[in-house]
């Protein structure tokens, strides 16, 4: 039995966007929904990573004396605003995420840096450990961002095919209302 492949691997294969013109509108919409779900997942992961990066940056500032508050005292502000101010890209508070289980041999680096215990151990870590974590967070964020860009590229290809069909009159525009 072939091992189960991750959705990101499936959607970034050239075959996923090959010969889009031969697919039904339902299949195109299904593929676009998978891409939308992946984008939501990657947005969530990036938010988690950025939150950890903000906590780490605060702890490093605290250790150099730039910050006098404890991590616990500053935590509400850090989580609300980030270390450099409020975020412009917010995920709706009522968003329900049905994320996949992050276990098994296919773990990505993001799964490791988002693991439990980060906050509890942060004040007791050595400076060199903080630097290693910072590097791991940065690497994971770059990987997630690259994967998210790949999702956008595939999404654009599928959206272009759907738009072409409406523009060329291949699909009835009344079908647009059924899509929602």
C-alpha distance (Angstrom), angle and dihedral (degrees) to the residues before:
residue distance angle dihedral
X1 . . .
X2 3.80 . .
X3 3.82 113.6 .
X4 3.79 116.3 -106.2
X5 3.79 110.6 -95.9
X6 3.78 124.7 -140.5
X7 3.78 117.4 -107.3
X8 3.80 91.8 -120.9
X9 3.80 89.5 58.1
X10 3.78 91.3 49.0
X11 3.81 96.5 48.8
X12 3.79 95.3 45.4
X13 3.79 94.1 54.2
X14 3.82 110.7 105.6
X15 3.82 89.4 -123.6
X16 3.82 90.2 66.8
X17 3.81 91.3 70.5
X18 3.78 98.3 26.1
X19 3.80 115.0 119.5
X20 3.82 94.8 -2.2
X21 3.80 88.9 167.5
X22 3.78 91.0 71.2
X23 3.82 94.5 55.5
X24 3.78 124.2 94.9
X25 3.80 120.0 -113.6
X26 3.80 88.7 -111.0
X27 3.81 90.9 55.2
X28 3.81 91.2 47.5
X29 3.80 90.7 49.9
X30 3.80 91.2 47.1
X31 3.79 90.4 52.8
X32 3.78 91.0 47.3
X33 3.83 90.2 51.0
X34 3.81 90.0 53.3
X35 3.80 88.4 52.0
X36 3.81 91.6 48.1
X37 3.81 89.4 51.2
X38 3.80 90.8 49.9
X39 3.79 91.0 49.3
X40 3.81 89.9 52.3
X41 3.79 90.5 48.4
X42 3.80 93.3 49.1
X43 3.81 90.5 46.2
X44 3.78 88.7 54.0
X45 3.80 92.2 48.5
X46 3.80 91.6 48.4
X47 3.80 90.6 50.9
X48 3.79 89.9 51.1
X49 3.80 91.3 48.4
X50 3.78 93.1 47.1
X51 3.81 89.6 49.8
X52 3.79 90.3 54.0
X53 3.79 91.0 45.2
X54 3.81 89.5 52.4
X55 3.81 91.3 50.0
X56 3.77 91.0 48.5
X57 3.82 92.4 48.0
X58 3.81 89.7 50.8
X59 3.79 91.9 50.6
X60 3.79 90.8 50.0
X61 3.84 90.6 50.2
X62 3.80 90.0 47.9
X63 3.80 90.8 53.3
X64 3.81 92.8 51.3
X65 3.81 91.5 49.4
X66 3.81 95.1 -112.1
X67 3.79 88.0 116.0
X68 3.79 123.9 44.0
X69 3.81 100.8 -177.2
X70 3.78 121.0 92.2
X71 3.78 118.9 -111.5
X72 3.81 89.8 -109.8
X73 3.82 91.7 52.5
X74 3.80 92.4 49.6
X75 3.80 96.8 39.1
X76 3.84 98.0 96.5
X77 3.81 91.8 51.2
X78 3.81 93.6 43.4
X79 3.78 92.4 51.1
X80 3.81 93.3 44.0
X81 3.79 98.8 43.3
X82 3.77 109.3 12.8
X83 3.76 121.1 -129.2
X84 3.81 93.5 -71.4
X85 3.81 99.5 41.8
X86 3.81 137.8 -80.7
X87 3.77 119.5 -21.3
X88 3.79 119.5 -117.6
X89 3.80 92.6 -156.1
X90 3.75 107.1 67.2
X91 3.75 129.3 173.1
X92 3.80 112.0 -135.1
X93 3.81 111.6 -100.3
X94 3.80 91.7 -132.5
X95 3.82 93.6 53.8
X96 3.77 111.5 126.7
X97 3.79 111.8 -148.6
X98 3.76 120.3 -162.3
X99 3.78 97.4 -168.2
X100 3.78 123.0 -177.0
X101 3.78 121.8 -106.4
X102 3.79 108.1 -88.8
X103 3.77 100.1 -145.0
X104 3.77 137.9 101.0
X105 3.77 136.9 55.5
X106 3.80 93.2 -48.7
X107 3.80 94.2 68.7
X108 3.74 113.1 146.0
X109 3.78 124.3 -146.6
X110 3.78 87.9 -102.4
X111 3.79 90.2 63.5
X112 3.79 90.0 56.9
X113 3.80 97.3 47.6
X114 3.79 92.6 45.3
X115 3.81 93.1 50.7
X116 3.78 124.4 125.2
X117 3.76 121.9 -83.1
X118 3.80 99.2 42.3
X119 3.80 96.9 118.5
X120 3.79 96.0 38.6
X121 3.79 92.9 55.1
X122 3.81 99.4 37.1
X123 3.85 98.0 95.9
X124 3.79 92.8 47.6
X125 3.81 97.1 50.6
X126 3.79 121.3 106.5
X127 3.80 118.8 -114.9
X128 3.81 91.9 -108.2
X129 3.82 89.5 52.8
X130 3.81 89.7 52.4
X131 3.79 89.3 52.5
X132 3.82 90.9 50.5
X133 3.80 90.8 49.6
X134 3.80 90.4 47.2
X135 3.81 89.8 53.3
X136 3.82 91.4 47.8
X137 3.81 91.7 49.0
X138 3.80 91.8 48.4
X139 3.80 91.4 48.3
X140 3.80 92.6 47.8
X141 3.81 91.5 47.8
X142 3.81 90.6 51.6
X143 3.81 91.0 49.8
X144 3.80 92.7 49.1
X145 3.80 91.5 46.7
X146 3.80 91.5 50.2
X147 3.80 91.4 49.4
X148 3.78 90.4 47.5
X149 3.83 90.2 52.3
X150 3.82 88.5 51.5
X151 3.81 89.4 52.5
X152 3.83 89.4 51.6
X153 3.80 91.3 51.2
X154 3.81 92.4 52.1
X155 3.81 91.0 42.8
X156 3.81 89.4 53.2
X157 3.82 91.2 52.8
X158 3.79 92.7 51.1
X159 3.81 93.0 43.6
X160 3.81 89.9 50.9
X161 3.81 90.2 54.7
X162 3.80 92.1 48.9
X163 3.82 91.0 47.4
X164 3.80 91.2 48.0
X165 3.80 90.7 54.5
X166 3.80 92.5 51.9
X167 3.82 93.1 42.8
X168 3.82 92.6 49.0
X169 3.80 92.8 45.9
X170 3.80 93.5 -116.4
X171 3.79 89.7 127.8
X172 3.80 124.7 40.1
X173 3.81 111.9 -112.8
X174 3.82 90.5 -135.3
X175 3.82 82.9 71.5
X176 3.83 87.4 71.1
X177 3.80 91.2 74.2
X178 3.80 91.9 51.8
X179 3.81 89.6 55.5
X180 3.79 93.3 67.0
